[in-house]
Amino acid sequence: MEKAIFTFIEKCVACKGCEIACAVEHSQAKSLFGAIAESPRPRPRVRVENAGAYSYPARCLHCEDAACIAACPMGAMTRNAVTNAVYVDESKCIGCWMCVMVCPFGGVSADPVAKKAHKCDRCPDRTARGEDPACVAACPTRAMIYATPEELAAHRRQATAMSAAGMAAARIAGNVDLWRSQKGGMRK
Amino acid sequence: MKIVIIGNGPAAVAAAEAARELDGDCGITMISKEAVPFYSPCPLAEYVEASVPRAHLFLRDGRFYRDRDITTLFGRPATAIDTEARQVTVGGGAGATLVAYDRLFIAAGARAVMPPIPGLADTPGVFALKTLADADGIVARLAAARRAVVIGSGFIGLEAAQALVRRGLAVTVVEALGQVLPQMLDAEMAALVETRLRDHGVAVRLNSPAQAVLGGQAGVAAVRAGGREISCDLVVCAAGVRPDLSLLAGSGIATATGILANEFMETSQPDVYAAGDIVEALDRQGKHRVLPIWPNAVNGGRIAGGNMVAARTRSYRGLDGINVVRIFDLPVVSFGSSTGERSLRYAGNGILKKLSLAGGKVVGAQFFGDVNATGLYHGLMNKGVDVGSFESELLSPGFGYGRLVPRPPLPIRRAA
């Protein structure tokens, strides 16, 4: 199967590094300082949301049966035949917001300046070069991984084994969990 | 197997695509009264406004039909259906053609309602805004037009008003009821829309049912509405749309406001399916309704297309009653009921959001100025999610799908 972005919600520390990396990747300059100077300022397509005691880097899930594609009356919402990612063909989008209206995940937002639907395109330039999408690459706790479902299963098995063996990676994750539980405790 | 599809809109094309994907050998014939390939009616106002070029309206070209081996009978309407003999009559009189079917899909769409008021039907310069021909007619008349009257303040009427203002016309919207967007919004929301229209130069006359279109063969001169004459040289009649049931006479296909269909998009007659703006199918609450929006048409078409090839393999989860309109770029969306047990509000920065709750669940929403995450709230309603435990967060700016993600329990760590 194709690769997708998977989230380990318990690892997200809401640092919002993914938001910055996403905005930079989708800027003209493709650099942080260049992006800040651009007008309109590039907007991230991932948003770290409150998830109770956790936080969650929310973005388009690139659904198999995508409601936004069915709803688009301009043929602008399209699936990339190579990466399987759903993206907006901006030359066709008229900003009618039908996609925003039907996405049950809030995965498409309205860009009021460009008047175009705004969503994760899973970084086609980066993945074509064999790199992870910008949000995944930027995540310091590996709360997101870009992998096939088979690779995800292997990853989980390995993590479980390392945790059982008390190895280093598990200890790092444990520190994150501790921080997270304190934050949760304060909020309650 | 011979599949015959009446229509060439989103439901018809979705059904043809679904059927062809499942069965490479079946015969597919599409019949449409319009002679042009599949186009989108949704951006017709933007086409009049000149913000969308005519070429962008077309979503498929002639190659689409050829590549899928679809026979096209375009430019002549289907005029009768004989469900006993299993054939459709195309065209009328001596030139009529009979087309036999094994499976029939009716997606003939809706037509614009033209109220029976004097002068509306036969005065040059009066248009609906439903078809490409309507839009082309309006565009052709723009050069000579200075003042326009739009009859009706539904979303097509308001889109037309906005387009005409942007083409430099002085526009008056006449509405029979006491508020704009009466099918979509409550009075408070409608007042915001009305203010926005006036701020952009649209004259809005409420409680003003159109009574007559004045003029002659030279063209429209005025509209009388609510006892007042409004002079104009262009009229757009946007008094709503109705399923076009004209070809069903004598077919035995059961209808109410539209063609009645079940969750498989089957009609009352065997092997006859229907979807799109012509259908009266089950909504999410299991009630038969006519809900002519693009996503319902595409989804209904896919269901029918699949079931025509393999009966009852696909079923519809229900039509959605939701719509979005932009009023001079500010988006407005509504779904469900505007009266619940309670209403949550968020107001600020020119944005007003209202969410109706009943029994701990979302039952409707109206958003003005910001429609982000509308689909999330709509999904909460459709899935019947109990929102009681996070109700206070629902309209806060940080609310999102993250709040609904299944999450692991917090780790409990004992001191070493």
Interface residues (C-beta under 8 A of the other chain):
Chain A: I9 E10 R47 V48 E49 N50 A51 G52 A53 Y54 S55 Y56 A58 A67 A70 A71 P73 M74 G75 K92 I94 G95 C96 W97 M98 V100 M101 V102 C103 P104 F105 G106 G107 V108 S109 A110 P112 K115 G174 D177 L178 R180 S181 G184
Chain B: P10 A14 S40 P41 C42 P43 E46 S51 V52 H56 L59 W294 P295 V298 N299 R302 D320 I322 N323 V324 R326 D329 P331 V333 D370 V371 N372 A373 T374 G375 L376 H378 G379 N382 E393 G398 F399 G400 Y401 G402 R403 V405 R407 P408 L410 P411 I412 R413
